Amino acid sequence: MDSSSSDRRYVPDRARSVKVLVLGPFAVGKTTFVGTVSEIRPMRTEERMTRAGELVDDLGGLRGKVTTTVAMDFGRVTLADDIVLYLFGAPGQPRFHRMVHSLMEGALGGLVLVDTRRIDESFDSIDLLESAGLPYTVAVNHFDGAPRYDDAALRDALTMTDDRPLVWLDARTRESAKQGLISLVTDILSRPRPEPAR
């Protein structure tokens, strides 16, 4: 069966597959992001939060949060005829770091979602990507009523270097959310290719 750009169930034969991670702290919008941009029905591993979970997951300021990702989210989006992204949304709690390390295997980069009400909680995700030597883009997921800072203040707060892309998006809106992926892929493609092993 022919695959065409109008039928996103199938991936064109000539497409380059790119695995990217979607990281960030607990309740920053990773599941929403993957679901918004995915052209296929996303795989989700969300479970209802329990009283036991309240002992380890800080729900302060997160009214209405009743589920959490316990393994990963998975989606797919075609950015161009020759670039297909496979998205792996990782759980944000520190107790899942070992799983996140496994998800990094074969990834070409990561998108780190940030909530300006809890900027400091994004350091873990940035550190994981930097330790793995993976390029990343920081994407501020703007929540209603959350403070807005200028880019320079955010870069300073996150100790970001100037070469790291920073974008603002709304994870609930497809065109807005895709801007984070476009920024990440543009950065990945602009990097020099590693020399083949001899």
Disulfide bonds with the S-S distance in Angstrom:
none
